[in-house]
Amino acid sequence: MNVLLNPVGSHGDVHPFIGIGRALRDRGHRVTLITAAPFRELAGRNGFDFAAVGTDADYDAFAHDPDLWHPWRSFRVVFDRDRFPRFLRQTYRHIADRYVPGG
């Protein structure tokens, strides 16, 4: 079985999924990590397939936006009118391309 893991966020969000993925991999499952581009190497080091959502530059711009940490303005950063729909479409495409009914 190919298990698709789709953590969204920073290292604190992605790393718990690495542990889950390792346990699945160790039980003989193929694991695909679908997340931000900077986590490509982490996926590879753990023997996972990888599908990038956005680019390294997208992630850096998002993570370093000072409004991300503001209690009222952070919502606009996370749900940006351009970035959010683009990432959602990419994520959907990665999942749809890998989905195997009954698999």
C-alpha positions as CSV (number, residue, x, y, z in Angstrom):
1,M,0.0,0.0,0.0
2,N,1.1,3.6,-0.7
3,V,0.3,5.8,2.2
4,L,0.0,9.5,1.5
5,L,0.9,11.8,4.3
6,N,0.0,15.4,4.0
7,P,1.3,17.5,6.9
8,V,0.9,21.2,6.4
9,G,3.1,23.7,8.2
10,S,6.6,23.9,9.8
11,H,9.0,21.3,11.2
12,G,6.8,21.0,14.3
13,D,3.9,19.9,12.0
14,V,5.9,17.7,9.7
15,H,8.2,15.8,12.1
16,P,5.4,13.8,13.8
17,F,4.4,12.6,10.4
18,I,7.9,11.4,9.8
19,G,7.6,9.1,12.8
20,I,4.3,7.8,11.5
21,G,5.8,7.3,8.1
22,R,8.7,5.4,9.5
23,A,6.4,3.0,11.3
24,L,4.4,2.5,8.2
25,R,7.6,2.0,6.0
26,D,8.9,-0.5,8.6
27,R,5.7,-2.5,8.2
28,G,6.3,-2.7,4.4
29,H,4.2,0.2,3.2
30,R,5.3,2.7,0.6
31,V,5.1,6.2,2.0
32,T,4.7,9.5,0.1
33,L,5.1,12.8,1.9
34,I,3.2,15.6,0.3
35,T,4.2,18.9,1.8
36,A,6.3,22.0,1.4
37,A,9.3,21.8,-0.8
38,P,12.0,22.3,1.9
39,F,11.1,18.9,3.4
40,R,12.3,17.0,0.3
41,E,15.6,15.9,1.8
42,L,13.9,14.9,5.1
43,A,11.6,12.6,3.1
44,G,14.4,11.2,1.1
45,R,16.5,10.4,4.2
46,N,13.6,8.4,5.6
47,G,13.0,6.5,2.4
48,F,9.8,8.2,1.4
49,D,8.6,9.3,-2.0
50,F,8.0,13.1,-2.1
51,A,5.7,15.5,-3.8
52,A,6.4,19.2,-3.2
53,V,3.7,21.8,-2.5
54,G,5.1,25.2,-3.5
55,T,8.7,26.0,-3.9
56,D,11.5,26.7,-1.4
57,A,11.1,30.4,-2.1
58,D,7.3,30.1,-1.4
59,Y,8.0,28.5,2.0
60,D,10.7,31.0,2.9
61,A,8.4,33.9,2.1
62,F,5.6,32.4,4.1
63,A,7.7,31.4,7.1
64,H,9.5,34.8,7.3
65,D,6.4,37.0,6.9
66,P,6.3,38.9,10.2
67,D,2.5,39.0,10.1
68,L,2.5,35.2,10.4
69,W,3.1,35.6,14.1
70,H,0.6,38.5,14.6
71,P,-2.6,37.5,16.4
72,W,-4.9,39.2,14.0
73,R,-3.0,39.4,10.7
74,S,-1.8,35.8,10.6
75,F,-5.1,34.6,9.1
76,R,-4.4,36.7,6.0
77,V,-0.9,35.2,5.7
78,V,-2.1,31.6,6.0
79,F,-5.1,32.0,3.7
80,D,-3.5,34.4,1.2
81,R,-5.8,34.9,-1.8
82,D,-3.1,33.7,-4.2
83,R,-1.0,31.3,-2.3
84,F,-3.7,29.2,-0.5
85,P,-5.7,28.3,-3.6
86,R,-2.5,27.5,-5.5
87,F,-1.2,25.2,-2.8
88,L,-4.6,23.6,-2.4
89,R,-4.7,22.8,-6.1
90,Q,-1.2,21.3,-6.0
91,T,-2.0,19.2,-3.0
92,Y,-5.2,17.9,-4.6
93,R,-3.3,17.0,-7.9
94,H,-0.6,15.1,-5.9
95,I,-3.2,13.1,-4.1
96,A,-5.4,12.5,-7.2
97,D,-2.4,11.4,-9.2
98,R,-1.4,8.8,-6.5
99,Y,-4.9,7.6,-5.4
100,V,-5.5,3.9,-6.1
101,P,-9.1,2.8,-5.3
102,G,-9.0,-0.1,-2.8
103,G,-5.3,0.2,-2.6
